[in-house]
Amino acid sequence: MAEPLAYINGEWLPHREAKISIFDSAVMLGDCVTESTRTFAREPFRLEAHVARLYDSIKVCRYDFDMPREEMLALSLEVIERNADCYAPDEDLWLVHNISRGGYPMSGDQSAKRVPTVMLHTAPMDLTYWAAFYLRGCHAVTPPSRMMPAQSLDPKIKNRSRMSYTLAELETKLVDPMAQGILLDHNGLLTENKGGNFFLVKDGVLRTPRTLQALAGVTRQATLDIARDLGIPAEERDLQPYDVYTADEAFFTSTPYCIMPATRFNGLPVGDGAVGEVTIRLLDGWAALTGVDVVAQALGQLAEAERAELFAQESWWTRRTSR
Ligand SMILES: Cc1ncc(COP(=O)(O)O)c(C=O)c1O
């Protein structure tokens, strides 16, 4: 299959040749905003919302950027279109936007006008890492490092300065190599994961932290929309670790996997330790909304032996498919 093309400032380059300067502010400072959109059956999901968030990030970061939003939308679709044949017909894609402030002046004088570096590329939507979590749930862990305060870097800016999340995730993996981090803020309130938002369910009510210390995830919003349509009450509010210890269900949300159930929290079972009914209804709601069942998609990407191992243990999925 042909090598996919990346777009960099007006040029279309095969991935192996798609390179930026060592002096780019993305490299020098991590000064780069980003978006990741996924397709469902090759249709980009809520692309307008991703591009709107990208333009909000660009504005707040004060980039000198004049590409009209419609042009960015058209370019995004063009990247997907140009790379369509580079992936298997039943494969979905990531579409990634990275936009940096541009070249970093080594002189110390930062006042010159800079031309942003606009980078768009695609990647296959590989869900194998999350496949087992859909059936068994993951272990959510609060690392000792705290969320960077929004007063320093507002997490609503989707950016590539990821050192704090990376260090927190490394701490999380010290507890359990497969654990997924949920960062606390300086007041001990739940915020988000390095790449996802967090929800819990208590007495049938869905609860998620407000976006004071978390990205306003597109998947978070879509999950709230699905809950509303299914008549599941939802609240955005402050949450503490205690709320997760005593919750009935918990899960993360993010673009690639939609919903990743969490069935343990800091070593204790969440609810009865199995993926819960509300989580399953929401996963079904995602399938209805997008026309793609992400759980089946993820399981379909596993090697036969891995799938057989997963199916050897009882889960909500094995119970459903054996009916
Ligand atoms: C820090 C962070 N929080 C939350 C999310 C989830 O956002 P979305 O649902 O828009 O993918 C992401 C996505 O990458 C993220 O990086």
The ligand as an SDF file (V2000), in Angstrom:
LIG
                    3D

 16 16  0  0  0  0  0  0  0  0999 V2000
   -5.2440   15.9450   28.2310 C   0  0  0  0  0  0  0  0  0  0  0  0
   -6.4140   15.4180   27.4910 C   0  0  0  0  0  0  0  0  0  0  0  0
   -7.6010   15.3410   28.1090 N   0  0  0  0  0  0  0  0  0  0  0  0
   -8.6930   14.8600   27.4830 C   0  0  0  0  0  0  0  0  0  0  0  0
   -8.6370   14.4080   26.1770 C   0  0  0  0  0  0  0  0  0  0  0  0
   -9.8610   13.8690   25.4910 C   0  0  0  0  0  0  0  0  0  0  0  0
  -10.2930   14.7690   24.5080 O   0  0  0  0  0  0  0  0  0  0  0  0
  -11.1050   14.2780   23.2400 P   0  0  0  0  0  0  0  0  0  0  0  0
  -12.3110   13.5910   23.7510 O   0  0  0  0  0  0  0  0  0  0  0  0
  -11.4380   15.5430   22.5260 O   0  0  0  0  0  0  0  0  0  0  0  0
  -10.2150   13.3680   22.4770 O   0  0  0  0  0  0  0  0  0  0  0  0
   -7.4220   14.4820   25.4840 C   0  0  0  0  0  0  0  0  0  0  0  0
   -7.3250   13.9960   24.0990 C   0  0  0  0  0  0  0  0  0  0  0  0
   -6.2730   13.7980   23.5640 O   0  0  0  0  0  0  0  0  0  0  0  0
   -6.2910   15.0070   26.1500 C   0  0  0  0  0  0  0  0  0  0  0  0
   -5.1110   15.0980   25.5390 O   0  0  0  0  0  0  0  0  0  0  0  0
  1  2  1  0
  2  3  1  0
  2 15  2  0
  3  4  2  0
  4  5  1  0
  5  6  1  0
  5 12  2  0
  6  7  1  0
  7  8  1  0
  8  9  2  0
  8 10  1  0
  8 11  1  0
 12 13  1  0
 12 15  1  0
 13 14  2  0
 15 16  1  0
M  END
$$$$
